[in-house]
Amino acid sequence: MKVAMYYNNKDVRLEEKPVPRIGPDEFLVKVKASGVCGTDVLEWYRIKTAPRVLGHEMAGEITETGANVKKYKKGDRVFVTHHVPCNTCHYCLNGHHTACDTLHHTNYDPGGFSEYIRIPAINADRGTFLLPDDMSYETATFIEPLGCVARGQRQIGITPGSTILIIGSGISGLLHLRLAKVMGAGRIIASDISEYRMKKALESGADNVISAKGNVTEQLKNLNEGRLADIVIICTGAESACATALKCVEPGGTILFFAVPKPGTDIPVPIADLWRNEVKMMTSYGAAPNDLAIALELLKAKRVPVEDMITHRLPLSETGEGFRLVASAGESIKVIIKP
């Protein structure tokens, strides 16, 4: 079978690998669509394990099942998550499934940028979701990123009427924007350095947009009757975004670090100000199966529209171009590879 082998962001090669053999508790999926995630192009993160086949926003059709697989059959249309928790450790039992060591060490074989994927037993057991007949494979690639967003928003608890500032209007920022509207947020203001992405934020329902090239704090006050934001969601790894967030949160407000700078980056925190104003700083990483189930239902009910966010559809042979588009953060939002 053909795979897109990642060596670095500028070197993704079409190569041949044997079709994986499945065990009795596993199944084989023919990949129909696989999204390029922003984390796929975090070179400092991915280069450590290169060469490898990336891709974790995958949907496809089961073509072969092991003898012990009873829940699924050949021909089933599925989304499968790459990481799954054990559900029994201290972290899982306390609701922190994405801190689970098992979750961090599970994956499918190989990644989503390939023609076929072997789904290991643990992923088959608790990380597989049947797709509704009327849901396209392209839409199903949004289950994973929307699941991550749903997990983050559950942690911060959006309340009706709250003002939300989203820093970074790429795919994760736009998904946060669209879900926040579903959750009843009052005013949603999006920020970015890209005119293209600010336009996309307005098309996605933002009440206002702010250029991150200017003074975000002052622009926010001017738009929000002198107030800052009740919730600030950081959707970019730019170090400057963290400093901006700390200046843009209202007393009693919350900052969600949905994206963070690379390891080794320390952010100065005005802890006395945060303490006096009871500001919460929270993080959110990845998605657990329950988050993915919520995302699937949101997409199934068409509460969060996503089809218009797809800007590029590329064959497996052009995966390298897909990486270039996402890494450049230019005029693209969602890039989908279709083997």
N, C-alpha and C positions, 0 to 999 in steps of 0.2 A: 504494500500500500504506500501511498505518498503522504509525506508529512512535511510541515514547515519547521525546520530546525533552527532554533534561535542560538546565535553566537553573540550578538550584541544588537543594539537598536538599528544599526545600519547594515547588519549582516544576518539576514534570515533566508536560509536556503531551502529549496525544494529537494527533498531527499527520499530515498526508499527505505522502508523498514518492513519486516515481516508482520502480517496481521497477527495481533496477539492471540494466544491460545487461552481459552477460558477454563476455569475449574468448575467443579460441580455446584458451587454456590454463587457463581458469577454469571454475567451475561455480556454479550458483545453488542455495541451500539454503532450503527452507521451514522456518522455526524452529518447533520443537515444544515446546521448554522452554528456559528461560534463567534461571540462578540470579542472585540479587542478591548480589554480593560485598561484604564489608566495605570494600574499597577503592573501590567505587562511590560510597560515601557519605563518603569523605574529601574534604570540600568544599574545603579549602585546596588540594587536589591537582587536583580535577576542574574547579573553577570557571574555571581558567585557559584551558580549551579549550571552555567552554560558548559557545553552545548546541551540543550534540552528542547522538548516540544512543550510550548506553553499553551494557554487557552483554558479558561475555567467557566466561561459563560456558554455552556454547550447544550444543544437540544438535538435529538435525533430519533432514529427508529431502531428498536431491538431486532437484531438479525439472527441471534443464536442465544439459547439459554442453557445453563448447566442442568444436570439431572435433578438437583435438589431445589431449583428455583420454582416456586409455586405461585408467587404473587404476580409475576409478569410473564408474558409470552412473546413469541416472535410476532413482529408487526406492531407491537405497542409503541405509541409515540410518547417519548419521555423527556423530561429535564432531569439531569443528574448533577448533584452538587459534588464538588471535588473534595471538600473537607467535611468530615462528620465527627461529632463528639462521641465519647463513650457513654454518656448519660449516667454514669455511676460515681465519678470522682467527686472530690470536694467542690471543685469549681462548677461542674454541671449541676450538682445538687443545690447549689446556691445561686443558680441562674446565670452563671458566667460561662456559658458553653464555649464561647470563642476563646477562652483562656485554657481550655482543656488540652492536655498534651497530645491526646489521641487526635483531636481535630487538626493539630498542627503537623501531624505526621501521616495523615491519610491523603490519598490522591487517586486519580484514575490513570490508566496506562494506555498510551502516553497522554499528552494534553489534548485540548480541544481542536488544535490546528492540525488535524490529521483526518484521514478518511474513516478510520475505525478506532474505537476505544474499548478496552476491557474494563468492565466495572467490577471492582473487588467486592467480596462478600459483604463487608461492613457498609459500603456505599449502596449496594443493592438492598440491604436490609433497612437502612434508615435515611438514605439520601436520594431516593428516587421518587419522582412525582409524575403521575400520568397526566398528559395534556388533554384538555377538552378538544373535541373534534373540530371546533371552529377556531381554535387558537393556532396561529401560524408558528412555524419553528422560529422565525425571526422575532416575533413577540416573546416567545419563550426564553430567548437569550437575555431578556430583561429581568427574569425572575431573580437571578443572583444579585445584580446591582440594586434592584429595588428592595430585595430582602435586607441588604446591608443598610439601606436608607431607613427602612421600617424599624430595624433594630435601634438605630441611632435616635429616631424620633420617639420611640417608646421610652427611651431613657430620659429624654428631656421633658416629656409631658407637655406638649403644646396645648395651650388653653385658648378658648374663644376670645378674640379681640387682641391677642398678643401681637406685638410688632416683631417681625423676624428679619434679621439681616443675614443674607447668604453671601459669603465671600468666596468667589470662584463660581463661574457659571458654565462650567463644562458639564459633562453628562451627570455626574453625581450632584452638582449644584442644581441642575434643572429637575432631576428626580426629587430632590428635597423640596424644591419649590412646588412641584405639582402635588406631592403628597401632603405638604403643609396646608395647601388649599383644601384638600379633602378633609384634613383634620380640624378645619375651622379657624385657622389663623386669621388675624385681623388684617394687618398690612404686611405685605412681603416686599422687601427691597433687596434687589440683587446687585452684586458688585463684580466687576472684572476689569482687566486692562484692555480686553479685546472688544472693539465695537461690534464685531460679528456676534460674539457671545452675549453681549448686552441686548442686542436685538432679539436673539433667541430667547432670552429670559423674558422679555416683554411678550413675545409670542406665546410663552408658556404660562403667562398669567401674572407676572410680577406687576405690582402696583407702580413701582418706580425702579429705575436703575441708576447706579452710581459708578462713575469712572474711578477705578482704583489708582489712576495716575494722579488724581487730585487728593484733596484733604477729605477722606471718607467721613471722618467724624463730623466735620462742619456740614457737609452735604446731607448727612443723615439727619442732623438736627433741623436743618432747613426744611426737609421733607416731612419731618415727624413732629412738628409743632414744638420744637425745642427739646424733645426727648430723644434719648438713645434707644437702642433695641432691647426688648425683653429677652430675646434669644438671639445669639449669634452662632451661626453654623459655618465652620471653616471647611471649605471643600477644595483647598489647594495646598500644596506642600511648600509654598513660598514662605520663607521665614518672616517676611514683612507682613503677611496676613495675620500671623499670631499677634504681633505688636498692634496691628490695627484693631483686632478683635478686643483686646484688653481696653482699648480706648472707646469702644463703641457699645459697651454693655451697660444697661441701666442698673441702678441699685436693686438688689433682689433678683437680678437676671441670671442667665445661664449661658455659658460658652460651651459649645460642643466641638471638640477637636475630632472631626470626621476624617480629616487628612492632616498629616504632620510633616515637618521637615525631616530630612534624612538623619539617621542616628549620629550622635555626636554633637548635634545642634542643641544648645541651651538657650532657653527663652527667658529673659529677665521678667520677673513677675512682681508687680507692685502689691505685695501681699498685704500690707497694712490697709490699702484702699479696698482690696477685695474683702478683707475681714470686716472692715467697718460697714461696708455696703452689702454684706451677705451675698456676694456673687459666687456662683457655683461654676467650677471648671470640670467638664466631663469628657471622657473619651469613649469612642465606640469603634470596635474592630470587627469586620466581617459579618457573617450571618450564620445563625444556627438553623436547623431544620424547621423549627416553629416560625422563624422569621420568613423563611422561604415559602412556607405554606400560606402565610399572610399575603406575601407578594403575589403568589399564584392566584389567590382569591381576588385581590385588587385588580389584577390584569384580566381575569376571567369576567369580572363584573364591569370592566372598562371604566373603573373609577379613576385610574391613572392612565391616560392615553400615552402611548409610546411610539407608535408607528411613524409619526412625523419627525421623530428624533433621529431616525436612520438617515444618514447622509451619504453613506458609501456601502455598496455591496460588492465584494471582490471574491474571485476564485482563490483556491488554495495557493495557486502559483503566484499570486500577487500579495501574499501575506506580508512580505517585506514592505510593500507600499502602504499597507494598512498600518504597520508599525510607524512608518514615517509620518503618516497623517496624524496619528494620535500623539506622537512625541512632539510634533511641531506645534500642536495646540492652535492650529490655524483655522481654516474654514471647514471644520468637520465637528460633528457631535458624536454620533454612534457609527462605528465602522464594524461591519459584520463580514466574516469570512464564510463562504459557502463552498465546502469541499465538493 
